[in-house]
Amino acid sequence: MLRGKSEAIGYMKGLNAGSPDKPFFVYYVPGGTHAPHHPTPEWIKKISDMHLFDKGWNDLREQIFANQKKLGVIPPGTQLTPWPDSLPKWDTLTADDKKMFVRQADIFAAYVAYTDNEIGRVIQTVADMGKLDNTLIIYISGDNGTSAEGSTIGTPFDLAAIQAINVPVKDQLKFYDAWGSDMTTPHMSVAWSWAFDTPFKWTKQVASFFGGTRQGMVMSWPGHITDVGGIRTQFHHMIDIVPTILEATGIQAPLIAQKPIEGVSMAYTWEKANTTAPSRRDTQYFGMFGNRAIYHDGWIAATPPPQPPWLLGTAKMPEVLNGYKWELYNIAEDYSENNDLSAKYPDKLQELKELFLV
């Protein structure tokens, strides 16, 4: 984390000292918040003292959902997807369970805050050089959905969890004070991961649902993007980042024999007049570990996982091509993928399934 930040800052300062008029490009991707979760002690204390998670993951989910609506980052009619039966509700846990699980979330949140702070220091360097007004910043929060690789109870040693070895809570408590230090390589319970993916279903590794793929993005370019604080709802994908940068800089893609750039620029969304303009990305496929989805013109067809990813391949899986169930969602009206319409519109589902295979 610190090394990457220092290298990014050093690169910009060196370039500015030698060639202050030369444009620069920085791709800063810190390890946070990928497991293991290793924030600094200062951030652990700061977050723990806030008692953000004392009421548990179900209450947290309701809080996040209410805040999302208040901020306008989800449509007003969005529904909160149901809590899965395969994960325990907070009020069924023992006192020791709750103590340990709160610690796991505190450490994860401290890692998030620490990461965000370091990114802020990189951006502050741009401001200190006097170049913030002419710098396009694209901030993407997250690494697909929140990871479910910590098992249903979390772990002090992430490599144990990914081998389907559970460390009981009573044994985890022995590492309570060292959690997040260099004495542990911790990860948190899947239930926290599910809560942090509110309002969606599922988690990272489930590429077929937005809980496994969707993440927040902010673009800033003072003097060029004038609708400060504006919210956009057009459907876009990570592959649209490069075309956006190319358009902003006026640079053409290399004219060499290669696969074409399949993304589309998002620069059109910067104009306030285009707040509700149709998305210029009309189709996008997703796939990972047999979980598949295809988006097209406001609809998405998706395969729910036959087994949850936190079983880590220990369960028997169906035949990939024909053994998976498909569901259908109209995300133009159902942002959180809450209402499966496959039975109501079988022809639409078949159309999207065929589009995926094509």
Secondary structure by P-SEA (a helix, b strand, c coil): caaaaaaaaaaaaaaaaccccbbbbbbcccccccccccccaaaaaaaaaaccccccaaaaaaaaaaaaaaacccccccccccccccccccccccaaaaaaaaaaaaaaaaaaaaaaaaaaaaaaaaaaacccccbbbbbbcccccccccccccccccaaaaaacccccaaaaaaaccccccccccccccaaaaaaaaccccccccccccccccbbbbbbbbccccccccccccccccccaaaaaaaaaacccccccccccccccccccccccccccccccccbbbbbcccccccccccbbbbbccccccccccccccccccccbbbbbbccccccccccccccccaaaaaaaaaaaac
